[in-house]
Every structure is written in structure tokens, then in C-alpha cells.
């Protein structure tokens, strides 16, 4: 039954669904653990599906323990990590953003950063806009070799997708990208 009531400023719709009792018990337990209502839990699960899972399944993203990626990263040398970032960046970021949003503008890339941070579990991203510059801080727990990979990945991705070469600052657990004077740029769509 449709509803025009507002929940936190969003129009809502009421749906009645049937679920197995075993699933209902799981939902009740999880909602109690998170100290939220079952409705809030179901809404967050459906939001994650709409924003991430449905695209991730179609794009072929794999879920694996972070420890596997950490171990593979430790086994590679810095040159290999830099090379994989440089080779993957030009096509992978653009294709992911286009798959999600049908275009690869700066705004859509920044939206993708936010979603990837929210759902992947690999990074935490903070994006700040100041005087026409964007500062993107990518925090992770994968170590310095992963930072080398990310630096090269995003430098090559931004260069090929938007014609921007970001200034980068790299530490063991963080990569900072500064995009200068991009608010005056016309978004590139490919």
C-alpha cells in the first residue's frame, strides 16, 4: 500500500511481505544487537542491495577475506604493486563508474568513492572540497605496498578518465589525492 508519509525527509511506501519464521528470528536478533528496529534493519539491507549488491553481482566483484588480499600484497614487491595500479587504473575505475552511473564525470567518480568506502570494507574515504580543489583521503589497513598500488591506480585513472593528474601524498596506511581547480572543469563523460 503506497504512502506519502515522510521518514527522515524521504517519501516512503508500505509493503507487506512474507518471510520464513527462521529469517524473522534472525532479523529480530540482529536488530536487537544493533539497537535498531527491524524496519530500520530491513531498510538498511535493502538500501545496501540497491546501492551496491545488485551492481557488484553484475560487475563480478568478489568477496574475500581482507587477510587474503593483505597476504597477496605482502608477497608482491613495490614495483609490481605500482605496475598493477598503473595498468588497472585507466580502464577499471572508468568502467566501474560507468557501470554504476552510466557516465564517468567527476561527480559520479566521487559518488563511487563514497559507495566503495561504505560497502567494500577495504577503505575509508573522506572527500573535502575547498576553493575549487578536492582533497580525497583514502585510509586503509593494508600497509605501504597497498598505498603504492592505490597511488598509481588513482593517478592513472584520473589522468585517463578526466585528464587530471592529482597531487598525491602517500603513507603506510593512507593515500591523499588533491585535485586542483577542478570545480571550473566541465565533467568528462565517456
ZIURRA-V610817 format. One line per field, one symbol per residue. ss: DSSP state (@ for helix, = for strand, . for the rest). phi: phi as a letter, one per 40 degrees, with the letter a starting at -180 (. if undefined). psi: psi as a letter, one per 20 degrees, with the letter a starting at -180 (. if undefined). A space follows every 50 residues. Layout:
BEGIN
ss=???
phi=???
psi=???
END
This chain:
BEGIN
ss=.======..====.......@@@@@@@@@@@@@@...@@@@@@@@@@@@@ @@@@@@@@@......@@@@@@@@@@..@@@@@@@@@@@@@@@@@@@@@@@ @....@@@@@@@@@@@@@@@..========..========...@@@@@@@ @@@@@@@@@@@@....=====..======..@@@......
phi=.cabcbbfgbcbbcbbbbbcdcccccccccccdcfbccdccccccccccc cbdccdcccgcbbacdcccccccccccdccccccccccddbccdcccccc bgabcddcccccdccdccbcgcbbbbbbbafgcbbbbbbabcgcccccdc dcdccccccccbgbbccbbbbdbabbbbbcfcccccdcbb
psi=oqqjqpoljpqrqpppqpqqhhhggggggggghilrrhggggghghgggg hfghggghhkpqpqqhhghgghghhqrhggggghghhhghhggghgghgg ijrlrgghghggggggghihihqppppppoliqppopoqrkirhhhgggg ghghghghghgikpoqpqppahjqppppopkiiiqpppp.
END
